[in-house]
Amino acid sequence: MPGGDLIEYLKKKCELLPEGCTKKIIKQVATGIKALHDRNIIHRDIKLNNILMNSNGENPEAFIGDFGSSTKLKSSFDTSQFGIGTPGYIAPEILLG
């Protein structure tokens, strides 16, 4: 992706993003996560490095990448018992078992 990951994109901007741009990125990521969850897919490694930007410009689009840790559940009521994730990004409920 030409814009790199979200960390690279933010470093290149060297300033605070305008509120509208920030809202757009958050909405795109949330919409992507919802689309995955609607298909019973859990990503399990959402972090700034795995949000990819298609542009360095003012109106980038955000995409979710790196599905190496993802899994597809049998149903929306199913759960995954396998703990996985990047240290420092792991949800507290995973750490607590």
VEXFIKOL-954079 format. One record per residue (C-alpha): residue number from 0; residue in one letter; y, x, z. Coordinates in Angstrom, 1 decimal. Example, Ala and Ser with C-alpha at 12.3 -4.5 7.8 and 13.67 -1.06 7.14 Angstrom:
2
0  A  -4.5  12.3  7.8
1  S  -1.1  13.7  7.1
This chain:
97
0  M  0.0  0.0  0.0
1  P  3.4  1.5  -1.0
2  G  5.0  0.7  2.3
3  G  2.3  2.3  4.4
4  D  1.3  0.8  7.7
5  L  3.7  -0.9  10.0
6  I  4.4  2.2  12.1
7  E  5.4  4.2  8.9
8  Y  7.5  1.3  7.7
9  L  9.4  1.1  11.0
10  K  9.9  4.9  11.1
11  K  11.4  4.9  7.6
12  K  13.8  2.2  8.5
13  C  15.2  4.4  11.4
14  E  16.9  1.3  12.8
15  L  16.2  -2.1  14.3
16  L  14.8  -4.6  11.8
17  P  17.0  -7.6  11.2
18  E  15.7  -10.7  13.1
19  G  14.8  -12.5  9.9
20  C  12.6  -9.6  8.6
21  T  10.9  -9.3  12.0
22  K  10.1  -13.0  12.1
23  K  8.7  -12.9  8.6
24  I  6.4  -10.0  9.4
25  I  5.2  -11.7  12.6
26  K  4.6  -14.9  10.8
27  Q  2.6  -13.2  8.0
28  V  0.4  -11.4  10.5
29  A  -0.1  -14.6  12.5
30  T  -0.9  -16.6  9.3
31  G  -3.4  -13.9  8.3
32  I  -5.1  -14.0  11.8
33  K  -5.3  -17.8  11.6
34  A  -6.9  -17.6  8.1
35  L  -9.5  -15.3  9.5
36  H  -10.2  -17.4  12.5
37  D  -10.4  -20.5  10.3
38  R  -13.3  -18.7  8.7
39  N  -14.9  -17.7  12.0
40  I  -14.0  -14.0  11.4
41  I  -12.6  -11.9  14.2
42  H  -10.9  -8.7  13.3
43  R  -11.2  -6.9  16.7
44  D  -8.8  -4.1  15.9
45  I  -5.3  -5.6  15.2
46  K  -2.7  -2.9  15.8
47  L  0.4  -1.5  14.0
48  N  -1.7  1.0  12.1
49  N  -3.8  -1.9  10.6
50  I  -0.8  -3.9  9.4
51  L  -0.1  -2.7  5.9
52  M  3.2  -3.2  4.1
53  N  3.4  -3.7  0.3
54  S  7.0  -2.4  0.1
55  N  9.6  -0.2  1.7
56  G  12.3  -2.6  0.7
57  E  14.1  -5.4  2.5
58  N  11.5  -8.1  1.8
59  P  8.1  -6.5  2.4
60  E  4.9  -8.5  2.8
61  A  2.5  -7.6  5.6
62  F  -1.2  -7.6  5.1
63  I  -4.1  -7.1  7.6
64  G  -6.3  -4.1  6.8
65  D  -9.3  -2.2  8.2
66  F  -12.0  -4.7  8.7
67  G  -14.5  -2.1  9.8
68  S  -14.7  -3.6  13.3
69  S  -14.6  -7.2  12.2
70  T  -17.4  -9.7  12.6
71  K  -18.2  -13.2  11.4
72  L  -19.3  -15.6  14.1
73  K  -21.8  -18.4  13.4
74  S  -19.3  -21.1  14.5
75  S  -15.9  -21.4  16.1
76  F  -17.6  -21.9  19.5
77  D  -19.6  -18.7  19.2
78  T  -18.5  -15.6  21.0
79  S  -19.1  -11.9  20.5
80  Q  -20.6  -9.9  23.4
81  F  -20.0  -6.5  21.8
82  G  -16.9  -4.7  23.1
83  I  -15.0  -2.7  20.6
84  G  -11.5  -1.5  20.0
85  T  -9.0  1.3  20.2
86  P  -8.2  2.5  23.8
87  G  -4.8  1.4  24.8
88  Y  -5.1  -1.7  22.6
89  I  -8.1  -3.3  24.3
90  A  -7.5  -6.7  25.7
91  P  -7.6  -6.9  29.5
92  E  -10.5  -9.4  29.5
93  I  -12.6  -7.0  27.5
94  L  -12.0  -4.2  30.1
95  L  -12.9  -6.7  32.9
96  G  -16.1  -7.6  31.1
